[in-house]
Amino acid sequence: MQDVTDLAFMRVIAAYGAPDFFFTEFLRVHAQSKPEKHIVRSIVENATGRPVFAQLIGEDLGHLQRTVDDLLKLPVAGIDLNLGCPAPKVYKKNVGGGLLRDPERVAAILATLRAAVPGLFTVKMRIGFEDTANFNRLLDLINEHRVDLLSVHGRTVKEMYRGEVHYDFIAHAVTRVRCPVLANGNIVSAARAASVLGTTGAAGVMIGRHAIRNPWIFRQCREQFQGLPVTKLTLGDVREYVARLYHETRDVDFPEKAHVNKMKKYLNFVGQSVDPRGEFLYAMRRTTTEAELFAVCDRHLLDRAGDEFVPEPYPGVVARPNCEDTPGPNGCSLETITA
């Protein structure tokens, strides 16, 4: 997730129960590109004990191969290709989800990357661009080019994050491809993860946005899958998470207001499970200083420390800006929340 899955966020997630593996923010590949330094840090300085896959977004074959050659010098678990990002400013460049319109270009990219990657090569995709007409062709390409793991978000690019996830298409992918499939899209809780696995037959789930809201979700999923009691959380737990997140993401060269605004990107999701009327979100979005931000957190989280942090978002409480509802004129302002 762009602007989210950085080294600091990985450290925070690991403190509450890390996923089995991480994917980096996507590395933009083009003629002038070099692997972004802060993304490289999330690979070489990763101390979570979990493997990290380097995620690429691009369509130029030569530059993709060049970038892979550079990345394979680092301790990556594998290389991941993004065929799913639904942000308009991404797909208009014919990368990310935009490539789903052109299966033959996808075929060439997959062939290039498979030849360049001796180890694990994974793909994240949606079920189509405007429709699902190319879905089976794309799945057959996954087989043809021996992709090792496929993650499927069960919406088209144009659906962005709106409406129901088409889990039946994920189930179809499970039966058609030879590699393991991860189900993605609206995995809001451990209970939902178990339900989606039962419905789709997928090998596992990929969780993006809801790991921002609830960093305990991977731990809770393991408990759910093992038939153990699922950890219940309180607003006091969340207050501690916010403080840890603020500390880990702080940059001494970053102005205070800019850091507070960065925190709002995370708290837009956290607030979905704080109160049913979105009062925390309303107050939090109007803060401009650290003191104001934590005063809001104290009032809504610490003063209610024993109250439940509900496992799923309250109905109608929207984590904007993230294209959960009608996107603005520029599409997602959090272009990055692609899972």
GISUL-V879177 format. One line per field, one symbol per residue. psi: psi as a letter, one per 30 degrees, with the letter a starting at -180 (. if undefined). burial: + if it has 24 or more other C-alpha atoms within 12 Angstrom, else -. A space follows every 10 residues. Layout:
# GISUL-V879177
psi=???
burial=???
This chain:
# GISUL-V879177
psi=jkgehaeeee eeefffjlle llkllkjkka egklkkefee efefgkgfgk lkkkkkklfk eeeeeeeeee efflhkfakk kjgfkgkefe ffghlbffff fieeeeeeee eeeeffjfbk klkkllfldf agegeeeeee eeeeghkfkk kjkhlleffc gkakkifeee eeeefelflk kkkkjhifle eeeeeeeeef glfakkkdef feejffeeee eeeefgglkk kkllfeeeee eeeeeeeegk kfgkkeeeee eeeeeefeee ffgekfggee eeeefglfle eeefeeeeef eefheflkjk flkkkfjkil jggeaklafg bkfiffig.
burial=++++++++++ ++++++++++ +++++++++- ----++--++ ++++-+-+-+ ++++++++++ +-++++++++ ++-+-+++++ ++++++++-+ +--+++++++ +++--+++++ ++++-++--+ +++++++++- -+-+++++++ +++-++++++ ++++++++++ +---++++++ ++++-++-++ ++++++++++ ++++-++--+ ++++++++++ ++++++++++ ++-------- ++++++++++ +++-++--++ --------++ ++++++++++ +++++--+-+ +++++-+--+ --++-+++-+ ++------++ +++---++++ ++++------ +++++++++
